[in-house]
Structure formats: C-alpha cells, structure tokens
Amino acid sequence: NGFWLLNLSSIIFIGALGRNRTYGPQIRNLMLYPTELQAHCLLYLVLLMHKIHLMKKDANEYLFNEAVKYLGKYPATRKKIKEYLQKKIKNKKTYTRAIFPEGIDKEEMIEGIVGRLDELKIINEDHFIESMFHYYQQSLFSIRKIKNKLFQKGFDSKVIDEFINQKFHENPELEIEILKQYIVKKKISGLE
C-alpha cells in the first residue's frame, strides 16, 4: 500500500519521474505530447492497481461465496462441492480475485468451507438423494443402475446402500414394481 501511495503522490505533485513531463503549465510541443500521455497512462495504471488490490477478497470468503453460487444453480453433494472448489483454486482467475494467506493448507480450507455449508444446512444430501432416487425410479431404472447413478452423482457408497436398504424396508416389492412398470411401458410403446 505504501509503495502505491508513494508513487501516486510523486506522480501527482512532481510529475512523471524520468520523463519529459513537468509540473505546471507548459506549451505543448508535439515531441513531448506522447510522453505526457505516457505519464497519464502511468497514473491511471497505478490507480487501477491500487483499486484492484483493494477489491480482492479473503480467499476463504471468496470460495465460500462461489460454493453458495454453485449450490444455487445445481444441487450437489459434499464430494462434488470439494471437487468444484479444488477446480476453483487451480483456476488462475481465482488468484486475481482472492488473497490467499501464505502457508495455508488449501485442502484444509476446502474442508472448512464444506463444513460451514453443512452447518448452515446449505448442503442437504438427504433431500438430494431422495429426489434423485425418485427421479431415477420414475425413469424406470433398475436398482443396480440407480445405485450406479447415485454413486456418479458423488454420494458415498455407504450412504447409498443405507438409503436403498431403507427403501426396501419401506417397500419390499420395490424392484418388482419398477420392473412391472417397465414391462407395461415397453408393451404400450410396442403397440404404436
């Protein structure tokens, strides 16, 4: 900050150091005019760099906001959010918008952000797995295919197995019902 302010004050009060521009009124000579423009460009550049430095956010806050934006568009699991945040950290644009403290463990930062999202109940895996299961059930997928699809969505295999077992406990004939609906659908489409 001090460096930018020192350069800024020296340009404003002294003029462009090392250039032909002088402080105060002068007759514009065509040979000096481009150099004078360079001094204005340098002043603008210094002001712009100072403004950009002030606009940067803390990395933790920036990544949390990005995760919330992502979850606003797409429902996701903890695993998918971690993958998304890891991609964000690898992206060069993130470093222009956020300030990362030196020596910080980025994986630990991601874990903290996901934990905070979980505490605030922004990530709701129970509701998400329920809605995805219902969607796949309506699509007449077999239980094995539903398990694979849920795993691809980022759910832990233990969570999937527990959820499927719960569904079978509620309705032991679940797979047979799906199969009957599938057969009826294929017969109707075969008649057309």
C-alpha positions in Angstrom: 0.0 0.0 0.0 2.8 2.4 0.9 4.5 1.8 -2.4 1.5 2.6 -4.4 0.7 5.8 -2.4 4.3 7.0 -2.7 4.3 6.5 -6.5 0.9 8.1 -6.7 1.9 11.2 -4.7 5.1 11.6 -6.6 3.3 11.5 -10.0 0.6 14.0 -8.8 2.9 16.5 -7.2 6.3 16.1 -9.0 5.2 14.8 -12.4 6.3 11.7 -14.2 9.7 10.8 -12.8 12.3 10.3 -15.5 10.0 11.7 -18.2 9.8 15.0 -20.0 6.5 15.9 -18.3 6.9 18.8 -15.9 4.6 20.1 -13.2 2.7 23.2 -14.1 1.5 24.8 -17.4 3.7 24.5 -20.4 3.4 25.0 -24.1 2.7 21.7 -25.7 5.4 20.6 -28.0 4.4 17.8 -30.4 7.5 15.9 -29.4 6.6 16.0 -25.7 2.9 15.2 -26.1 3.2 11.4 -26.4 5.5 11.3 -23.3 2.9 13.4 -21.4 0.3 10.8 -22.4 2.6 8.1 -21.0 2.6 9.9 -17.7 -1.2 9.9 -17.6 -1.3 6.2 -18.5 1.2 5.5 -15.7 -1.0 7.4 -13.2 -4.1 5.5 -14.4 -2.2 2.2 -14.1 -1.1 3.0 -10.6 -4.7 4.0 -9.6 -6.1 0.9 -11.2 -3.6 -1.4 -9.5 -4.4 0.2 -6.1 -8.2 -0.3 -6.8 -7.7 -3.9 -7.8 -5.7 -4.6 -4.7 -8.5 -3.2 -2.5 -11.2 -5.2 -4.3 -9.6 -8.6 -3.6 -11.5 -10.7 -1.0 -10.2 -13.1 1.5 -9.8 -16.5 -0.1 -12.0 -18.3 2.4 -14.8 -15.8 1.9 -14.4 -15.8 -1.9 -14.5 -19.6 -2.1 -17.5 -19.8 0.3 -19.4 -17.4 -1.9 -18.5 -19.3 -5.0 -19.7 -22.6 -3.4 -23.0 -20.9 -2.5 -23.5 -19.6 -6.0 -22.8 -23.1 -7.4 -25.3 -24.7 -5.0 -27.8 -22.1 -6.0 -27.6 -23.4 -9.6 -27.1 -27.1 -9.0 -27.8 -29.4 -6.1 -24.6 -31.2 -5.2 -23.0 -33.5 -2.7 -20.1 -32.7 -0.4 -17.8 -34.6 -2.7 -18.9 -32.5 -5.8 -18.5 -29.3 -3.8 -15.0 -30.3 -2.8 -14.2 -31.1 -6.5 -15.6 -27.7 -7.6 -13.6 -25.8 -5.0 -10.4 -27.6 -6.0 -11.0 -26.6 -9.6 -11.6 -23.0 -8.5 -8.3 -23.0 -6.6 -6.5 -24.3 -9.6 -8.0 -21.6 -11.8 -5.8 -18.6 -12.3 -8.7 -16.1 -12.2 -9.3 -17.0 -8.5 -5.9 -15.6 -7.6 -6.8 -12.3 -9.3 -10.0 -12.1 -7.1 -8.9 -13.5 -3.8 -6.0 -13.2 -1.4 -4.6 -16.5 -0.2 -2.6 -16.2 3.0 0.9 -17.7 2.7 1.4 -21.2 4.1 -2.3 -22.0 4.2 -3.3 -25.6 3.5 -5.9 -25.4 0.7 -7.4 -28.8 1.4 -8.0 -27.8 5.0 -9.6 -24.5 3.8 -11.9 -26.6 1.5 -12.9 -28.9 4.4 -13.7 -25.8 6.5 -15.9 -24.3 3.8 -17.8 -27.6 3.2 -18.2 -28.0 7.0 -19.6 -24.4 7.2 -22.0 -25.1 4.3 -23.1 -28.3 6.1 -23.6 -26.4 9.4 -25.7 -23.8 7.7 -27.7 -26.6 6.1 -27.0 -25.3 2.6 -25.8 -28.8 1.6 -28.7 -31.2 2.1 -27.6 -34.6 0.9 -30.6 -36.4 2.4 -33.1 -34.3 0.4 -30.9 -34.6 -2.7 -30.5 -38.4 -2.6 -34.3 -38.7 -2.1 -35.1 -36.5 -5.1 -32.5 -38.3 -7.3 -33.8 -41.7 -6.3 -37.4 -40.7 -7.1 -36.3 -39.3 -10.5 -34.4 -42.5 -11.4 -37.3 -44.6 -10.1 -39.7 -42.7 -12.4 -37.3 -43.2 -15.2 -37.7 -47.0 -14.6 -34.0 -47.7 -13.8 -33.1 -50.9 -12.1 -31.9 -50.7 -8.5 -28.4 -51.5 -9.7 -28.5 -48.7 -12.2 -29.9 -46.3 -9.6 -27.0 -47.2 -7.3 -24.5 -46.5 -10.1 -26.1 -43.2 -11.0 -26.2 -42.1 -7.3 -22.5 -43.0 -7.0 -21.7 -41.0 -10.1 -23.5 -38.0 -8.6 -21.0 -38.1 -5.7 -22.8 -40.0 -2.9 -20.8 -42.2 -0.7 -21.4 -46.0 -1.3 -22.3 -46.5 2.4 -24.9 -43.7 2.2 -26.4 -45.2 -1.0 -26.6 -48.7 0.5 -28.3 -47.4 3.7 -30.8 -45.4 1.6 -31.6 -48.3 -0.7 -32.0 -50.7 2.3 -34.3 -48.2 3.9 -36.4 -48.0 0.7 -36.6 -51.8 0.6 -37.6 -51.9 4.2 -40.4 -49.5 3.4 -41.4 -51.4 0.3 -40.0 -54.9 -0.2 -41.6 -55.2 -3.6 -39.9 -52.1 -4.9 -37.8 -53.7 -7.6 -40.7 -55.9 -8.8 -42.9 -52.8 -9.1 -40.3 -51.0 -11.2 -39.9 -54.0 -13.4 -43.7 -54.3 -13.9 -43.9 -50.6 -14.8 -41.0 -51.1 -17.3 -42.8 -54.0 -19.0 -46.1 -52.1 -19.2 -44.3 -49.1 -20.8 -42.5 -51.3 -23.3 -45.7 -53.1 -24.3 -47.5 -49.8 -24.8 -44.7 -48.4 -26.9 -44.5 -51.7 -28.9 -48.2 -51.4 -29.9 -47.7 -48.0 -31.5 
